[in-house]
């Protein structure tokens, strides 16, 4: 998945337009859905500052912009299926996600758990995209986002190198990089997403940082090597295009 956060990127602009289009369709289709999405357990601190009014002797916080943002994240989160993901995930990223799902299912022998991992990954990616598109990140948080991008790029290059060069794989190296990516992402969204979303981030990264799973993925032959080959080919394409 393309986690890159860039201000001047044609592909990124196209992606943001696609998300905006899907949001508009959902909002136009049902105002009731919008209202139902507002009560998602989001903390009051996440709901924005502007628009304070006095009521019953207490400060009441209200911002229509942030209510819409909150609903937008919730609606897209509910649409985190493979078919809906195709609206804003490019073909290469979609192929990588498919292979990650198959690897997870092969290792866990649990179809529901593997689907949940990929669905959580999509939900987190969508919410972060919405936050970025709405300029919700501070300069400090954007610096963490850049560090996350660098760390994710390092992880991709390391995974590809382990695949292409025999006898170089070290499961602890990849696991450490994935854990560092997890921690950076948690710092980025700490003030913006709920504890439930934080749990999704941990779920995704801890799942794929499992050293026993990594050892199986890099074991020779079937069933993992053909899937790993496709993932590395996809990551190479994203790197060549400057998107990973």
KAFENDA-V899497 format. One record per helix or strand of 3 or more residues. SS is the DSSP state (H for helix, E for strand). FROM is the first residue (numbers start at 1). TO is the last residue. If there is no record, write none. Layout:
# KAFENDA-V899497
((SS/FROM/TO) (SS/FROM/TO))
This chain:
# KAFENDA-V899497
((H/10/29) (H/31/37) (H/44/47) (E/52/55) (E/58/61) (H/64/78) (H/82/85) (H/91/108) (H/111/133) (H/139/164) (H/171/189) (H/195/208) (H/211/217) (H/224/240))
